[in-house]
Amino acid sequence: MATAVFPGSFDPVTIGHMDLIKRALAIFDKLVIGVLANSAKNPFFTEEERVYMLKELTKDMPGTEVIQFNGLLVDFVKETKADAVIRGIRNSIDFEYELPLAQANYKLDYKADTIFLATLPEHSYISSSAVRELVRYKGDIKGFVPDVVYQFIVQKFDYMI
C-alpha cells in the first residue's frame, strides 16, 4: 500500500488544500495529512481545531488520516512509514521555497522524496494567509474555504459579511 504525507499548517484549510488532498488520494492508497505546529507562525486556530476541521472535511474520504505533528518532516515520514511527501505549488515563488526543502529532506532520508502537484489555476491565488487577512478585515472568504471551515470561522470570530 503506497502512502504519502501531506504536511502543512492548514491555518485555515482552503479549497486549494482540499483539491490537493483529493488529487493525492487518486495517486496513493493512503494520505496522512500532517498538521504542523509551526512555531514561526502566529496561528488563527489551535492545532486541535485544525485537526478537527480536517477530520470533518475528510471523514467521507477513505484512505485519509489526520495527525498533528511537531519536529522534522523526515521524522514524521518515518513515523508514518510514508513513501512520499506531497506539496502543492501555486507559482514560481512556492517552487523556489519548496525545492531546497525537498532536496534537504531527501538528503536526510530518501523516503522523504517530494512530489509537487501544481495547483489548479482557479486556486492559484488562494492561500491560508490571504484568508486570515480577509477575515481580519471582514472580506468575503466564501470562495476560498470549504463550508465547514467557513462555519467554524463564523462561530470563532463572529465573522459575518
Disulfide bonds with the S-S distance in Angstrom:
none
